[in-house]
Amino acid sequence: MQTLWGQIAVADAHVHFFSRSFLRQLAVQKGGSATPSDLCVTLGWEPPPETAEQCAAQWAAELVRNDVSQAALIASLPGEEDSVMAAVAAIPGRFFGWFFLNPMAPDARDRCERGFRNGLKAVCLLPAMHNYSLGDVRVEEIFRTAANCRGTVFVHCGVLSVGFRQRLGLPCPFDMRYSNPLDLHPLALKYPAVNIVIPHFGAGFFREALMLADMCPNVYMDTSSSNAWTRYLTPPPTLEQIFRQALAVVGPRRLLFGTDSSYFPRGWHKLVFDDQVNALWKVGIRGDDAADILGGNLRSLMRGR
C-alpha cells in the first residue's frame, strides 16, 4: 500500500471473521425463532456467504480493494475454529487464523492443541467474558499447550464491550475483575517462548499493559479499534500521545497494527487505518519502523519470532 512513508506491505492483526456458523450460534443464544438472517436485519449487516470458503473470498477481495496484503482472521466464538481453518486453507498466504477459547471448558486443552496442529496461529482468551482468573491452572495449561505448539496467546484485557450482543439483547455478564494485564506477569515469565498479544493498547489498562510489556519482552500490544477507552483518562490522550508513549516504553518492534474490522457492508475499517497512520506520522517515526508496525511485526510474530 502506498503510505506517507512510501510503499508498505500492510497486514492487519485484528479482523473478526463473522461466518454463517457464527450467526447460527448467536441465533441459538437468542432463542425463539430467530434465524441468522433475522439477526443481520437487526444489526444492519449484510448476510455472510453460505460457506467459510466464500467468506474467505469476500475478505480477500476486500483486502485487495484496500491494498492490504494479509490479515489475522479471528474466530469470534468458541467452537468457530473450523470456519477459520477452512478460510485460511482456501486462500493460502492471505490470512493468519486465530481462534477463541474458553479455558474453563472441559475440552479446552484438546481444542487448543487441535487448533494449533491444524495451522491456526493464535488462541484468543477473554477472561472477563468467561469469568475466570488468569491465575487458574487451566489457563496455564493453555499456555503450556501454546509453548509446545509454538503458538501465540491473545488475551483481551481492560474494558470489554461487544456491541452486537447488546444490540441483539444478549446477556453480557462480563466481569472486569479479570481484566488486568498485570495478572499475565507470572505466565509471561514462566513461558518466555510464548508471545502474548494484548489488544487495544490494554483497553483502558494502558499503564498496566505498558508495565507488563516493559518487564516481559514476549508481550506485544495491538493498536486496533477506535480506542474509545481514552475517555476514562483525564485529560483523554490523543492517539498521537498514545503512540508516543507506547513507542517510548515498548518500542516499534512489539506494536501490531489492527483495525478491529468485522462485518459487511462496512468491510475493512479504513478510517481506523488512516487515523493511526496520521498519528504515527505526527510522532515522526522512520519509514522502517512504520513498516514494522503496519505489517512486518505481525508477519514476524506469525513466523514464530
Secondary structure, DSSP 8 states (H G I E B T S, - for coil): -EETTEE---EEEEEEE--HHHHHHHHHHH-TT--HHHHHHHHT-----SSHHHHHHHHHHHHHHTT--EEEEEE-STT-HHHHHHHHHHSTTTEEEEEE--TTSTTHHHHHHHHHHTT--EEEE-HHHHT--TTSHHHHHHHHHHHHHT-EEEE--S----HHHHHTT------GGG--GGGGHHHHHH-TTS-EEEGGGGTT-HHHHHHHHHH-TTEEEE--S--GGGGGSSS---HHHHHHHHHHHT-GGGEE----B--TTT-S-HHHHHHHHHHHHHHT--HHHHHIIIIIHHHHHHTT-
